[in-house]
Amino acid sequence: MRKAIVVGGGIGGLTAAIGLHGIGWEVTVLERAPELTAAGAGISLWPNALRSLETLDIHLGTLQEQSSGGLHDRDGRRITRWDAEAFRRHHGRPLAAIHRADLIGALRDALPAGLVRTGTEVTGLDDLDADVIVAADGIHSGVRKQLWPRHPEPVYSGSTAFRAVTALPRAAELSTSWDDGAEIGVIPLHDGRVYWWASYVAEAGIRHEDPKSFLKERFGGWHAPIPELIDATTPETLLHHDLYLLGTPLPSYVKGRVALLGDAAHAMPPFLGQGGCQAIEDAVVLAAALSTTEDIDAALKSYDEQRRPRSQAVVKASVQAGKVGPQLRNPLAVAVRNGVFRLLPGALTARIGAGVSGWTPPVPRRPAPPRTP
């Protein structure tokens, strides 16, 4: 039986393990954290990710399909309307959201017990005995540094972000709101709570002694329910991260028998909501490539040829989406942008992003069941 070691037990690493286990490989996941947990925030899953998960027979019971919402300015004036039904008709799947902890839990539960070893840090590759090593160890990947020691480090996107999951006394709808150099997003989750984030242009490394007070001062004048969300959020649940990306594309996602996946290969800013989705795509393509040939080198070459152009194009599109969206600061340019968006019909806005979310995954070939006498 072929063996794979997956370095990293996040979304991409666990999905890769599920895919490889499904094609009959012996898989071990090495995660340096003492337990599999996820930051207390949500994640949006676009149709490309949902199709990929379905391909691996992963079904998420706590997934929340998003109903109609829209894009607004800070005062609540609608810039565009988002039509959920038109989106689903055009993309073939809804836009959905899930708490990251629920997603990690579902992926973990889809694997047999004992495959994931927590509290295990990989400091070198020479001691890993496997036919394939999958590096899914995040934006600051130690494996990437070992394989490409001279490759430039991740770069700051120019924006920092707060995230939280909060309960509100009344239902909230899907929304994104823009102001000069800032954005606040609101995504309902299945249990009535709301995942929300606030990103804004700032210097890297700045932290606040009282983050909640800072957010109330910075965003308290925005439209409802944004002030309510901030008030309802407990300070200890607020997450604050500067947003980085792998600014210089890798020349390959493969070196020898090692394949990079997810943020380790193509970390991107979150302005298209595709970071986790692209990691899930990687996992499906890797499993499909390794299921179609006995030649591992050829399979890894195919994985690189399929994933590198697409994921690096999504990185570029994410950067561009930030520049024309939440990172745009010139008031005149903001007014022009909002005016142009207001002229777009709902049917057209439902088609935005189809080149990314319309992707169809390959189907890994599962081994034939053993014959019964």
PyMOL commands that set and color helices and strands:
alter all, ss='L'
color gray80, all
select helices_A, chain A and resi 11-22+47-55+84-91+100-109+142-147+211-219+226-232+235-237+263-266+275-291+296-324+331-342+346-349+354-357
alter helices_A, ss='H'
color red, helices_A
select strands_A, chain A and resi 3-7+26-30+42-45+64-65+69-73+78-82+96-99+116-117+132-135+155-167+175-179+182-188+193-201+239-245+254-255+258-260
alter strands_A, ss='S'
color yellow, strands_A
deselect
rebuild
show_as cartoon
